[in-house]
């Protein structure tokens, strides 16, 4: 089952693989905020609300032509080089994918009916060459054909395994989500086109001169980010823009950039809010989680109504953000000029049917014909006027990150996200929006922290509404005392609730510097600790007093 675990982790991040086998086979899966749950090894029903039953509806000749033009643009192929276009079946036998091959070399696998490439290779041979009959695609490097009613792997020649079926079901679920999103993306595209008087008009966020002359830090590599921290740097610039022009509470005074070369905010995000560094660099989901932790962790901005979102390959969310007057982040991959880089995007336009983004590179040195900013510390205005445009049609865009509005609600940070990759941060996610908080103990009974009898445990209420859960294993039936003390405050601000193993409330009381006496049966109990204060440090201790108390 080792392969299943590896693929499950990769799919959960949204990226399945890239640049494999030395042939630059580019393989992508759409990014989502939640990890795929493990399907059964048999055929699994996917709740798609009409997506699967009609996922081939409206695949007209025009739609197919658009897909072919799209992949030719991405792979920089002449449409006259087109050789073969045929459908590939998913694990359930539905024609969910499209195989496109070229006469010279190269191939691509797309989602049937929308402009998303799941896998492509500019050079090399079509993996299905020589295969006659039904062809199946179960995911990255998972090519199958029907042999006597059984699916056989083209590469390994082995009959389909449970792991193969798990991956096929997982990838199919993701792809059907992408198809639903593509319909929403089409609505965004039409909204953008209707806003423009002509298809060549530029859309820029307000205060462009402030972006082009913005102070910012240094994109340097770290032990965790050996390839650089450009995504965090671009995020710091985006937060600065929001603080100046959208909501002045986005940054506290000590994090507002006040000089020409200022690394204060950039360093703060690295030190206290970074939770992941996929492949040692910047990645859309990593930057979105960092931004959601920054917003969710800080009371002065948590209820601002904004959350971060991200996407692999797709830029529709970023386009919508720019249309609404807010900059975002764009990621390039394998690009000749910018290589693997994350930049602030603050403009968009259509030119000859190709989308282009206006960017701030985040570089201090004159390099690669980009905008220039001297690195020395001074009060001079940083000259980033006339930032370059990057072509999203001819360059491979690795994804985007942006802030979007959400409906106001009372945050419920009770979804346990586990320990972060960086900093060992225990993360809790709001069940209603994308915001995160760093918590010392989970806000969920099912992930309670075990505390032993006759010990003292330290905790902290990190924000208003924070709840800490503890699991108690009573070794015998008898008398126990529970004592909770809040530090630097009136002890009466602590509140405790004791539950049975089944979640039934047994007792509740107000904490303080006194012992609460309880008679408990032998077994498991849960203790819920909260406070009427916004934040407070506390200790909790449980002591065995006497056995066999009736």
N, C-alpha and C positions, 0 to 999 in steps of 0.2 A: 504493500500500500504506500510505499515511499513516494512513488511518482505522483500519486493522488494528492499527497500532502503538498508537494512542491507546486504542482499546478494550482491547487486550491489557494495557496498563498499568493501566487502571481496573479491569478484571476481576480482575487480580492483587491489587489492594488490597482486593477484595471489594465495593467500591461501584462501581456502574456509573454512576449519575447521580442527581441529586435536584433537584427544583424547576426543571424545564425549561420553556422556551417561555413563561415568565411566567404560566403557568396552574397552577403548583404541581403538576405531574405528578410524583408520587413514585415513583422507580424504584430498586429494590434488587436486589442479587444476594448470595447467602449468602457470607460471608467464609470463606476458608480460609488456611492458613499458606503454601501453595505457589502459585506463579503457574501458570496454565493453560499447558500446552504447546500449540504450534500444531498443530491437527489438519489433516488433508489436506482439500482443497477438495471432494473427493467424500465420499459418505456414510461416516462414521467410526464404527467400532464402539467402544462405551464399555464398559469392564469394570465391570459393576454387580452381579455376583454375584446374579443373579436379580431385580435391581431393575427393569429395563426390561421383562422378560418378564411380570412380574406387577404392574406399578406401578399398575394399576387394580383390583387385587384388594381386596376388602372396601370398595369405595367404595359404601357402603350409603346408603339414604335418610337415615339418621341422620347419617352422616359429611358428606353434602352439606349438610344443615341446619346442622351445626356450622360449616362453612365460610362459609355465608351469614350466620350470626349473627356470626361473627368479623369479616368485612369490613364489615358494617353498623355494628358497634361501633367499628372503627377509623375509618371515614369519618363516623361519627355520623349514619347514615341510618336512617330508619324502615323496618322490614322490609316495611311495606305499600307502600313506594315501589318495591319490587323489580319490575323489568320483565322481564328476560330472563336466563337462565342457559344457556350453551351451551359446548361444548368447542371448544378451539382446538388445532390440530395443530402438532407440532414439525417440525423440518426433515426428519425421516424419516417423517412422516405418522402419528405416534402422538399420541393425545389427551392430551398432557402438561399442558395448561393449561386453565383455566376462565375464561370471560368472564362477568362479572356486570355488568349495566346497570340503571339506575334510570329511572323514568318522568319525574322532574323533570329531573335532570342528573347527570352523573358516571358513571364506570365503574371497574371493577377487573379485573385479570388475576391469577389465583391459580395456584398449583401444584395440579394436580388431585389431590385426595385428602389434602391436609394444609393446615393453617392458616398458609400463607405467601403474602403478597401480593408479587408480582414488580413490579407497577406499578399505580398507581391515580391517579385524578384526580377531585377532589370536584366540579369544575365543568367544563363542556365536553361535547363530543359523543363518543360511542363511535366509535373510528376505523374500525370495520368496518360502520358504518351504510350501508345500500344495497348491500352486497356479498351476492351470492347464490352459494351453493355452498360449496366447501371453503375454510375460513379457516385461515391459518397464522400462528404467532407465533414469530419467530426471536430475540427479545431486545428490549431497550429501544428503543422507537420503530421497531421493525422489523416492520411489519404487511404480510402478503402474502396473496394469493388465487391460486387455481389458474385459469389461463387457457390452455385448449388443451394441458394437460399441462406447462406451464411456470409457475413461480411469478413473480408480478409484484408489485412494491412498491406498496401502496395510495397512499402519499404521493408518491413520485417517478414512479410509472407505469413504472419501468424493470424489465427482466427481472432476476432474481436474479444477483448477481455473486459472484466468488470470495470477496471480503471478507464479503459477506452470509452465505455458506455457512460461512466460518470462524467468524463470530460465532455463527451458529445452533448449530454443533457445540459451541462453547465454553460457551455458556449452557446447552445441554442437559446437558452433563457436570456443570456446577455444580448444576443443578436436581435431577438424579438423586442427587447426593451429599446434597442437602438432604432428599430423601425418605427416604434411609436414616437420616439424623440424626433425622428426625421420629419414627421408630419408637423410637429410643433416648429421645427426649424424652418420649414417651408413658409409657415405663417409669419415668422420673424422676417424672412427674406422679402416676402411681399410687402410687409409693413415698411421695411427700409426703402424699397423701390418706390413705393407710393409717396414717401416723404420727399423724394428728390424731384426737382423740376426736370432734370435730365440725368441720364445714367452716369455722368462723369462728375457730378457735383461732389465736393468733399464734405464729409461730416466730421467736425472737430468738437471735442468737449470744450466748455468755456475755459477761459484763462490759460490759453495755450502758452502764452509768454511766460507764465509762472512755472509751467512744467518744464519748458525749455531752459529756464534759468534756475532750476531747483537745486538746492544744496543736497548732497548725498554722500554716502560713505564709500568704502573701498571693497571691491569684489575680490577678496582674497580667499584662497583655499584654506581649509582647516583639516584636522585629523579626520573628522567626520565627513567633511565636504572637500575631498582632495581636488575635485574638478571645479571648485568655486562655489560662491554663495550668491550667484546672480539673482536667483529667485527671491531670496530674502531681501536683497538690496532693492529689487524692483518693488517688492511688497512694502518696504519702508517708504518709498517714494509715493506709492499709491495711498498709504495711510496719511502721509503728509498732505496730499491733495485733499483728502476727505476732511482732515482736520481744519484746513484753511478755508474751504469753500462749501462744504456740505454740512458738517457738524463739528463745531469747535471743541467738543468733548472727546474727539477721537484720540487725542494725545494729551497726556498731562504736560505741564509746563516744562518739566525736566527732560522730556523726550522731544520737544519741538526743536527742529534744526535751526540754528541761529548763525552759523558761519559757513563760509564757502565750502570747505572740505570737512564734513561732520559725520562721524561714524557712530554717534551716540545711539540712535534708534536702531540702526542695522545691528550693532553689537548686542543691544538689549533683546532683540528678537532671537538672535542666535543663542544667547545665554539662557533665556527663560521661557521661550515659546516654541522652539524647534522640536518637532516630534518625530521626524523621519527624514531620510536622505537617500532616496532610491538610487542605486548605482553610484553613490557618492557625489551626487549633484542635486540640481533643482528639478522637481517633478510636480506636475499640477496638483495631484492629491496631497503631496507633502506641504506645499505652500498654502493650499486651502485649509488643511488641518491647523497649520500654524496660525493663520489669520483667525480661524474660528476659536482657537484657544485664547488668542490675545483678546478678542472681543468678549468671549464668554467669561473669561477669568476676571475681567475688570469691571467693577460695578458702575464706573462712570460712563461706560459705553455699551454695557450688555443689553440695555433696553433701547438702543438707538434704532432698532428695526432693520439692521443689516446683518447678513450672514455671507460667508464665502461659499462659492461653488466652483467646480472645475470640470474639465472634460478633456479626454484624449482626442487628438486630431481635430475634432470639431471646434469651431470658433463662433457658433451662433449665439451663445450666451454672452460672449465678449462683444459681439456686434451690437446686440440689444443694449448692453450697458453703455456703449459709446453713443448710441442713438439717444439714450436717456441722459447723456451728459456726464458720464462717469468713466474714467480710464480703467484699464485692467491689465493683466499680464498675458503675454504671448510667448510661446516656446518654439524655437527652431531646432531642427534635428538634421544632422548631416548636411548643413548648409555651407557652401563654399566660403561665404563672407563671414557669417556669424557663428558657424559651426553649431555646437550644442549650447544654446544661450537663451536666457530668459530676459525679456525687456518689457518696459512699460509701453502699452499701446494706448494712444489717445486720439486717433483719427481713423476713419475708414472711408473708402471710396470704391466705386466700380469703374473699371477702365477696360474697355473692350471685352466685357463680360468676366473679367478677372478681379477678384477682391484684393485690395491693398490696404495695409495698416501703416499708419504713421507711428514711429517709435522713438523712444528715448533709450539709447543703448546702455546707459549706466556705466560708460567707460570714461575714465579721466584723461586718458592719453590720446593723442592724435594717432589713429590707427585705422587701417582698412577703409580709408576715405570716409570715415564717419564724422559726426559732429565732435567738436573739440572742447576740452575743458582742462586747463592746467591743474596739476595735482597739489601744488604748494598751498599751504594754509594762508588765506588772505581774505580780505573783505571785497575783493573784486567780484563782479557779477560773472557767473559761469556762463559762457557763451555756447548754448546749445540751440541756437536759432536754426530754423529750417531742418528739423529732424528728418531722417531718411524715411522713405516708404519701402516696405517689404511686400513682395508679391506672393500672396497666399495661393496663387494658382500654379506657379512654377517652382515654388519652394515647398519642401515637406514641412508642414507646421505640426509640431509635436503636441499641441494642445493649448489650453487657455485657462486662466483663473480670473474670477471677477467677484465683486460684491453685488448682492441682489437684495431687494427688500423682502421682508416677510411680515405677515400679519401679527400685530402685537398679541402677546399671550404671557401667561405666567410660566416661566421656565421650569421644566421638570427634568433635572439632570440625574436621571436614574438608570440610563442605559449604559451598562458597563462596557467600555471599549478595550479594556485590557491595559497592559503596561506599554508605554510608548517605546519605540525603537531607540530613541535618544533621551537620555536623562532619567530613565526609569520612572517616567511620570504616569501615575495611575489616572487614566482619563475616563471621564463620564460625559456622555452626550445627552443633550436635551432630546426628549422623545418627540418634540413637535418641530424643532428646527435643527440646523446643522451645528449650532454652537457647542463648544466643549468647555469643560472645566477640569482643572487638575485637582484631584482630591486625595487625601491621605487614606480614606476608607470609602468603599463603595456605597452609593446611595440606593442599594438594592439588596433586599434580604437574601436573595439567592446567591449573592457573591460576598456574603458576610465574612469578615475577618475573624478567625478563631482566637479567642483569648482564654488563657488558662486560669483556673482558680488559684487564689493566693498569689496573684501577680498584679502589678500596676501597669496600665497601658496609657500612653499619651496620645491625644488626638487634637484635632482642630476643626472648628466650624469655619469653613473657608469663605462663605458668602451667605447672604440672606436666603433662607430656604434649604441650606445644606443639611443633609441627614447622614449620620454615620451608623452603620449596622455592624453588630458583633455577634458571633456565634459562641454559645456557652455549652460545654458538655459537662453536665452535673454528674459526678462519679457515683453518687449514692442519693437515696432519698434522705432529706434532712434540711437543716436550717442553713441559710446563706445570707450574707450581707452584701449589699451593693452600695458603693460610695462614689459619687462623682463630684469633682471640685473644678469649678471654672476659675482660671487664673485672672488676676487683675480686674476683678469685677464682683458684683454682688452674686453670691452663690445661687440665689433664687432664679437666675436666668437660664438654668439648665433644666431640660425636660427629658424624662426617660420613659420608655414603654417596653414592657416585657411580653414576648409572644411565645406560644407553644411551637413545636416543630412543624405543625400544620398551618401556622400563621394566625392562630386565634389569640387575641389580646387577653393577657392574664392579669396584668396590673400596670398602672401608670402613676407617676409621681413627679413632683418637682424636686430637682436635684439640690444639693447643698453640701456643706461640710458636716454631714451626719450620715449614719449608716441606715440604709433601708433594709429591714429584715424580711426575708421571704422564706417560705417553706416550699421546696421544690421536689418533684419526683426525680428519680434517676432518668437521665436522658438529655436530649438536645433542646436548647431554648435560644431565642434570639432577642438581643437588646438593641433598641433603637434610641439614639441620642441626638438631640437637637437643642437649639437655643433661640431665645427671643432676640438675641443680639446679632448683628451682621456678621461679626467674626469674633472668635474667642478660642484660646487654647484651654484645654482641660485634661484631666486625668480621670480614669475610671478603674476601679479595683473591685474584685469579687473575692470574698473570703468564705471558706467552709467554716461553719460554727459547730454544728453537732449533727450526728447521724440519727436516723430512725425517729425523727420527730413526727408526731401524728397531728 
